[in-house]
Amino acid sequence: MNPIWLMRMSRWARNPPSATRVKLVFGAIILALLIFGIEWMGWWPDWATTERVPRRF
């Protein structure tokens, strides 16, 4: 393991994030999983889907 990561982990252990930040991160993860699940089930609307445009050089 890189020593920089060890230093980062020790600093994070000494000063953990606030409860609000933890809730924000978990909320963002849940929202992303919810959107992924809706798209995977086929319930995502067509107007919200982008079409791939072929690249022309």
Secondary structure, 3 states (H helix, E strand, C coil): CCHHHHHHHHHHHHCCCCHHHHHHHHHHHHHHHHHHHHHHHCCCCHHHCCCCCCCCC
